Amino acid sequence: MSSCYELRRSGYTENGIYTIRRTNTSSIIRVYCDMEVNGGGWTLVASVHENNIDGKCTFDDNWSDNSNGISNSNSWVNTRVFGSVESATGSDYKNSAYFALPASDVMVWHVPNNNPPSQWSEQASLKYYTNNSFLTQYGGNLRDLYTQHFPMERQTKTSKGIEVDSIVSEIVESSTEILNAIPGFYHYKYDGDKGITPVVTSIEYGGGLMYFAPGGSEVYVRAGSEDWHPVIYGESFTEHPAYNVTNTANRHPFITLMYIGNNDATEETFDIKVKSQTYGYLKYGFGKWTDDDGEFSFGDFNVKFKKYDVYDSYYQRCMFQSCRGKKFMYDTVCEVYFVIYSSQGWNSKVSNETDFFQAIEWSDGARVLVNTMRVSGSPQNVMFGYTLFSNKIGEATDMSGIVSALKVMLQKISPFNPEEELEEIRSSLYDTGSDIYEVFPEFSIYEYDGIIKYIGDGMTSIKNGGNNMYDTGNKVWVRSSSTDSHQVVYGETYTEDNKYRLSSNVNSHPFITLMYIENSDRVDEWFDINVRSNTGYQYVGTTSTYEGDLRVGDFYMKYKTYNVYEVSDHPTICEVYFVVYNFKLWNSVFSDGNDFFQPTQFGADKHSWGLAKKDVSNTVRVNGHPQNILFSYTLFSKENGNVLRSSYIKEAMKIILEKIAKVSTVTESDCSRLDESVVAPVHFHTGTTEDVSEGIPPTQRSETTPGYLQLRAVGPEGFPYAMCPGVKTESCRPSSLCIGGINTLKDHPSICGDFTGYGGLHGDKTTETDADGSARSLNDLNSSIFIFTRDRD
């Protein structure tokens, strides 16, 4: 007889061990046959047994270990046989019927370990089988299915890992909450600019002494008689039904655009107001002002504009004969207001082209400027704008130059539909600078105080921080054991493929750099964050260090701090380094030693952690081939040099951990890869779907359905699992539900083994009968999975 099915058809009805002869060979196999379930005739071709759930791909893990020197391929796809039928509940077992016997269906038993063959059927807690001949579509046996149709090889990775940009955004949005945890938090300045204010609405200084405090180019907009709405540099305003506003903060020239849709023509007037105090005239009384207006056509577009110039502002540097009478010029301030309309291109509507664009409030001096322009007559589909020109020789701005500059802007604006593409217009205007500079060769590049001039300038340090916090400080570097050090540029993202991803904020508090350690191949043994600062405090001040642990749900955090304080009234410097990991959601991996997160040395740097006051260079390292971990740094500070209490730090770090947990839970990706598996419904002979459901780990139940057999499941990291007994799953952690696979010892040791991730994760506590977290019950861990096949065709 060549199979148990032939034996059953010949009248054998008892379960037990039989001898069969493979077709067309003289090879004899001793096999266990089930002669009862669904008519009987099932041949036991394999058993999967786990004798040590803590051993990862050890020698006895025959279904997952291909490094034992016997074979260079996985047992699910090769023709190696092992074990004996009698000991199928005491060790792994595979016979040649697995790959040589034709089969159409599969049956699975769950049998407690270390039972003799005579007790297997009686002791089995679950028996279920397929009855749709699905194997005939995939070569007629399991080996053909796993080699020709659904290979047991690593597949494409779909996991995006931790979304560091989203976490940075969440922390920035939660800035107030974090800072409230630290009374007296010092809002250090991001140098490279002239400081930071919570909301930037003006140019406070401008460079070249353009403006005097409280500043200039403070822009407001409104429709009708409503309250004025301040224009915030770098932000768009799209909440009004009649108009939208955007601007080109951090670029030159500064431009505010107010697109007036006013589709139902309910608003009769629209205003732009600009307030400024000019420096030279205010401080020294020398200066002139002038205004003028003009109009021109350009293709299908018409433009009206009005300018206000403050020029020839100067002072005399000394009263000595050598320099007496010599003028030292301040930068010209040239405000230009304009309106663009096109009846053909935009279907613009204006009531009277002669006077629909007028000044309703206009300055008559060079000192305090308050200018308001109005577009009236219920305009529709019109672009109303303001821009700021300047020149560094203090001369009045030439009208022909203004016309040329506005034409440059119009060329950037006209290709777009402003009703739908206002942000595209803003992006296009970002590139006007070089063309404008050709029109105005002496254009003064004014400074945007309160924010950095442009992120592309590459801010990499805090030069002063305000109140002499640093001489130059907070330079951040990262590296891994296989990559060169990389300096963090504030506000930018950076990726080392398969190693790590970086993101950081700028101009918000606290400063934070997040490094998501992917380390997908686990080649890198360690990752470092290094922060270098020159505080200027060599002989004064006190240093201290704190460390702590926090937990929010399944998210764990460890943090270490370095503090420099009690330096006169200078702000406290508090560097905080931290790691966040989640064994369940992120599948975090690192060495279990207590020193996996410790201060270390960066290259030739000899400074000791917690001792330096002036030339500070601190490095913290994550060891142990870490994977799927968030490694980060943030900068706290406190006014007047007061010590930053450990309780304040703990509270602030808890808020940060809560924000990380919130984002990570929300952005968890869809892990379903059922289309990459074979899924067949099963029928139960012993046990029920409810029994299977009770054995599913709690964290996986919502994504797992009992009553199926899933073959070649694939996890988000691309690792394949040979079989998911009794279920189909869309879980992000199929290792808790499926057995067998490939050797993942190098890449992901926690799921390497015949029962892959049945042991669950750190902190899971199971009982004999109950699963917990991501872990199976002890009964499941101490049972063998029997795999039978049958061919009735």
Buried (B, 14 or more C-beta within 10 A) or exposed (E): BBBBBBBBBEEBEEBBEBEBEBEEEEEEBEBBBBBBBBEBBBBBBBBBBBBEBEBBBBEBBBBBBBBEEEBEEBBBBBEBBBBEBEBBBBBBBBBBBBBBBBBBBBBBBBBBBEBEBEEBBEBBBBBBBBBEBBBBEBBBBBBBBBBEEBBBBBBEBBBEBBBBBBBBBBBBEBBEBBBEBBEBBBBBBBBBBBBBBEEBBBBBBBBBBBBBEEBBBBBBBBBEEEEEBBBBBBEBBEEBEBBBBBBBBBBBBBBBBBBBBBEEEEBBBBBBBBBBBBBBBBBBEBBBBBBEBBBEEBEEBBBBBBBBBBBBBBBEEEEEEEEEEEEBBBBBBBBBBBBBBBEEBBEBBBBEEEEBBBBEEBBEEBBEBEBBBBBBBBBBBBBBBBBBBBBBEBEBBBBEBBBBBBBBBBBBBBEBEBEEBBEBBBBBBEEBBEBBBEBBEEBBBBBBBBBBBBBEEEBBBBBBBBBBBBBBBBBBBBBBBEEEEBBBBBBBEBEBEEBBBBBBBBBBBBBBBBBBBBBBBBBBBBBBBBBBBBBBBEEBBBBBBBBBEBEBEBBBBBBBBBBBBBBEEBBBBBBBBBBBBBBBBBBBBBEEEEEBBBBBBBEEBEBEBBEBBBBBBBBBBBBBBBBBBBBBBBBBBBBBBBBBEBEBBBBBBBBBBBBBBBBBEEEEEEBBBBEBBBBBEBBBBBBEBEBBBBBBBEBBBEBBBBBBBBBBBBBBBBBBBBBBBBBBBBBBBBBBBBBBBBBBBEBBBBBBBBBBBBBBBBBBEBEEEBBBBBBBBBBBBBBBBBBBBBBBE
